């Protein structure tokens, strides 16, 4: 199967990817939309007319970002709503407050390489935040996505998914010695498997999901590793560049009806069976339908 390609690449920005597209009347939710690439994803989509909702933990920060985006784009429809992805009550309240169709859900929020922490329910924090919270949110918004008829879910994963598959027998490091990078890698693999599982189950409802690696971008994602970047300068992107693939997956006509795939630099990534020296490609285990099915059932059990 030939991978999907585009005219865009490593240096493309979110604004360049969105140029010429009319997203008027489209409703978009972006988790983690008050910082990092979430801001530039929101700005690019607002710039082409979308009604953007920033799902954020910090309402004050969200309000500042919404005001800035409105000022720079002339779009006054930017909304902010509170969402804590590790809190089932917060997710239920967010879902209950949503009315009408939802055309694009961008699961952008995330944490990386945290100390060993668990949620009130006992779930390892990175898995709970990066995967379970977004899984529960998508489940709750399924009706709104289906009502849009041709809806898309964009799951922001990472090159770090190649550090670990989902270890189903020990999701919470109850037996393994906790490693912050393996925990992060597992959660990012889960993001890809979610896209595979969601497309398999919801494509009949007009909902498709794809995952992506945004690249190496200096944001507050690095706060648990002292703010340092572990990649060489030549491989780093700006936030505007890092948001490009998210925006492309949300808007491009090439992706109509396409789901369950993994992209980087606005190109479909090749599947690999071993971690390559350049850390490229998408691990075969992250696209495996059997793994996706198992994760889906386990996630349903986890969220009750």
N, C-alpha and C positions, 0 to 999 in steps of 0.2 A: 504494500500500500504506500503510495507516494504521500509524503508529508505536505501539509498546507504551508504555503509560503506567502510572503507579502513584499512590497517594495520598501518596507521599513526595516530598521535594524538597530544595532547597539546604541547608536548616537541619536536616534529619533526621540522626539519629545512627545508628551501626551497631547499638546496642542497641535503638533504637526500631524499626528495620527487622526485627530478629530476633525481637522480642517475640511470644510466642504460638506460635512454631515449635518443634517437637521434632526435634532433630538427633541424638538418641541412636542409637548404632550407626553413624553416618556418620564416615568417616575423611577427614581433610582435610590437605593439605600446603600450607603458605604459605611461599614463598621470601621472604627478607628479613623474616622474622617477628619479628626482635629490635629493630626500630626503627620510628619513624614510624607510618604508617597500618597497617603490618603487625601491630603490637602490638594495635591496637584491632580489627582484623579478627579476629585470633586470639581476643581476649577475648570478642567478641560471639558467635563460633561456639562457643567453649568454654562460654559461659554458657547455651547451649541444648543442651548435651550432647554436642557433637562430640568425637571423639578427634583432637586437633590436633597435627600435627608441624611444628615450626618448623625450616625449612631455612635454616641461617645460616652465615656465615663464621666468626664469633666465638662459640665454644661457651660461653665464660664469660658473655658478654652474653646469649646465648640462655637459659642456665640461670637468670639473674636474672629475665628476663622470664617464663619458664615458672613460676617460683616465685610471682611476683607475680600472674599470671593464675590459678594454682591457688588462691591465697589469696583473691582477690576473687570468684571464681566457684564455688569449692567443687569444681571439676573437677580430679581428680588424674591425668588421662590425658594431660596435655600432655607431649609428647616433644620432644627437640632432636636434630638430626642435622646434621653438618657438610656444607656444600655451597659450592664455589667455582665459580661459573657460567662462568668463563673457563678452567677446567681440565677437559679431557675426562676425565682419570683420576678426578677428584673426582666428576664426574657419573656415571660408570660405577659407581663404588663406592657412591654413594647409591642408584642404581637397583638394584644387586645386593643391597643390604641390605633392600630393601622386599619384604615378603611380604603376600599377601592383596589384597583389592580396595582401590581408591582411589575415593572418591565425588566429591571435589572437589580440583582442583589450582589454586591461586591463584598465578599468575606475578606476584608483587608487587615483587620486588627490582629495583633499578635505580640507575643513576648518571646524572648530568646535567651537560652543559656542561664536560666534562673538558678538560684540555690534550690536545694531540695525542699519544696513546699507542696502542700496539699490543700484542696478546697475543703469546705465544711462537710461535704459529702465523702471526702477521702480520696478524691481523684488527684493524680499528679497534676500540678498546676499548668504546665505547658500543654499537656494533652487536653486538659479541661478547657483552657482558654482558646487554643489554636484550633482544636477540632470539635470537642463536644458542645461548646457553646454555640458555635456556628451551625453545627448539625441540628441542635434544638431550634435555633432561630429559623433555619430553612424549613424544618418540619412545620413550625407554627405558621410560616408565611406561604406554605404550599398553595393554599386556596387563592391568595392574592396573586401569586405567580401564575397559576393556571388561568386566572381571570384575564391576564394580559394576553393570553393565547400564544404568543411567541416570546417567552421570557427567557432570560439568561442568568445563570449564576456564575460568577467569576471567583475562583478560589485562589488566593495568593499563597503559594507554597514557597519553596526555596531550593537552591542547589543542595542545601543540607539534607534534603530528603534521602540523598544517597549515603548518608551516615548510618541509617538504620531503617529496617523495615518496621512495620507494626508488630511488636512482640506480643501476640495475643495471650500467651500464657503468663505474662508478667507486665501488663500495661502500666502498673503503678510502681514498678521497681520495688516490689515487696521482697523479692529474692535476689535480684541483681544489685550490685553496688551502684548507687545513683551516679549517673554521669550527665551533666547538664547538656552536653552536645548530643548524646544519644537520645536523650529525652526530647530535645528539640527536633532532631532528625525524624524520630518516630512520629511526632505530631505533624510534621510537614509531609511525610508520606501519607498520613491519614487525610490531609487536605486533597491530595491527588486521588486517593481511593474514593473519597466522597464524591468527586466529580464523576468518576466512573460509575459508582453506584446510583447516584441521583439521575444521571442520564438514562441508565438502564431501566429505572423504575418510572421516571416522570416524563420521558420524551413523548409518550402517548398523550400527556397533558399539555404538550407544547412547551415543555421546560427542558433546557439543556444546560449542562455545566461543564466548564473547562478549568484547568488549573494552570498556573504559570510560575516561573521563576523571574522575579523582577530585576535581579542582579544585585550587586553590592552597592549599597547606598548608605551614606552616613546619616543616621537618624537616631532617635532615642531608643531604638531597638537594641543598640549596643550598650545600654546603661548598666547591664549586669556584668559586662566585661570591661568596665572602666572607660567606656566610650571609645575604645580603640578599634580601628579597622584592622582586620586580619588578612585582608587582600591587598595586593600591590596597587599603587595609584593608577596604573594604566587600565586596570580592570574595574575601576569604580565608576558609578554613574551619579548624576545629579538626581534630585527628587523628580524633576520634570522628565528625565529620561527613564527613571525607574517606574514611573506611572504609565508609560506608553503602552506596554503590553496589556495591562488591565483595561485601559481605554479601548484598545484595538479589539480585545475579546468582547467588550460590552457593545461595540458599535458596528464592527465591520460586517458588511453584507456577505463576505466570504464565509463567515462563521454561522450563517443561518442554518439551523437544523443540525449543526455539528456539536458533538459533545463527547465527554470522556477522554479528552486528550490533554497533552501537556505542552506548553509553549514557553519560549524564551526569545527575547529580542524580536517579538512579533513573527516568529517562525515556529512551526511545530518541531519539537525536539526529537532526535532519533532515540529509539529504545536501545538500552545497553544492558548487558548481562554481567558486566564487571565495572567497577568504578574506574573511569579512564583518567589518565594523567592530567588532562585539562579540566577535570571535574565537570565535563559536559554531558549532555544527554539526560534521559529519564530512565531510572531503574525499572527493569521489567516487573519487579514485584509491586511497584506502585501503580501499574496499569492492569494488574492481574484481576480478572472478574471474580475469581473465587475469593481472593483476598478482600475485594470490595464487598462481596456479599457477606463475608464473615464480619467485617468491620461494621457494616450496616446493622446487622442483627445485634452485635455487641453494643453498639451505640444506642440502639433503641432500649436495650436492657439498662444501660447506664443512666439514661435520662428518665427512666421509669415509664 
